[in-house]
Amino acid sequence: MNDHNLLQKRELRLKIGRARRRIDARIRATGAEGRKLASWRTYVARYPGSAVLAAFGLGVSGATVFSPRGILKSFGAALMRGSADRAMNLVWQELKRWGKAAGDRS
């Protein structure tokens, strides 16, 4: 092989190495973002009011296990349903935001 072919081969290997590192970094970032999205701590930190309301609803619902009172049970269940709907909407918005950001990087 002549020097020109060796130089081309070296440049190609450098490009492949850079592409591999870039792909590895994106995979690591995607994994980190996925772990963050799956963590309840993320949503408690971002939406403390909703988290407190959900915890209150869970507590009220749990209180009916020991002393069944219809009004408390329905109130706690309504709070839990509302919190679950809100949480699902927040997760959906976060996934859309993340997908949009991932599309911009490509």
N, C-alpha and C positions, 0 to 999 in steps of 0.2 A: 504494500500500500504506500501511496505517496503521502506527503505531508498534508496536502489539501484534504484527502479522505480522512486522515486521522483527526484533523481539526473539525471537520463536519461531524464525525462520530462523537467527539468530545462535546461539541455544542448540543447535539441531540441528547446525549446522556444528561447534560445539565438541564435541558428543558424538561426531560422526563422526571428528573429529581425534583425540580420546582413544582411540577404538576402534582406529583405524589404528595409533597408537603402541603400544598394548597388543599388537596382533597382530604388529607388527614386532619388538617385544621378545621375544615368545614364539618367533617364528621364529628369531631370532638365538640365543636360549638353546638351542633344539632343535638347531641346527647346531653350536653349541659342544659340547653334550653328545654329539652323534653323533661329532664328531671325537675327543673324549676317549675314547669307547668303542672307536673303531677304532684307537687308538694303543697300540702295544705298551708304550710307556713307562708308561702308566697302570697296566697289570697288573704290570710289574716293580716299580713303586713300591709298589703295594698288597700284592703277594704275592712278596716277594723270595726266599723259600725255594723256592717252586715254580719261579720263574724260574731260579734257580741249578741246580735239579735238571733242568729242561728243557735248559739249556745243557750240562750235563754229559752228558745222554743224547745230545744232538746231537753233542758232541765224540767220545763213544765210538763212535757210529754212523759218524761221519766217519773215525775212525781205522781202521775196518775196510776202507775203500776202499784204503788203502795196504798194509795187511797183513791179508788176510782171515783172521780167526779166528772160528770159529763161535760160541764162547761170548760174545765181545765183541759180535759182531753181534746176537745174540739179546738180550743184556743191554741194549745201546743202543736196540734197537728197542722193547723192553718199556718202557724209561724214556720214550721218545718217545711211545708210545701212551698211557701213563699221564698224561704231561704234556698231551698233546692233549685227552684226555678231561677232565682237570681244567680246562684253559683253556676248553673249550666249556661246561662247567658254570658256570664263573665268568661267562662272557659271558652265558649264559642268565639267571643270577640277577641280573646287573646290568641286563639289559633288562627283566626283570620288575619290579625295583625302580624303574627309571626310568619304566616305564609306570604303575606304581601312583602314583608321585609326580606324574606328568603328569595322572592322573585326579583326584587330590586338588585340583589347582590349578584345574580347570575349574569 
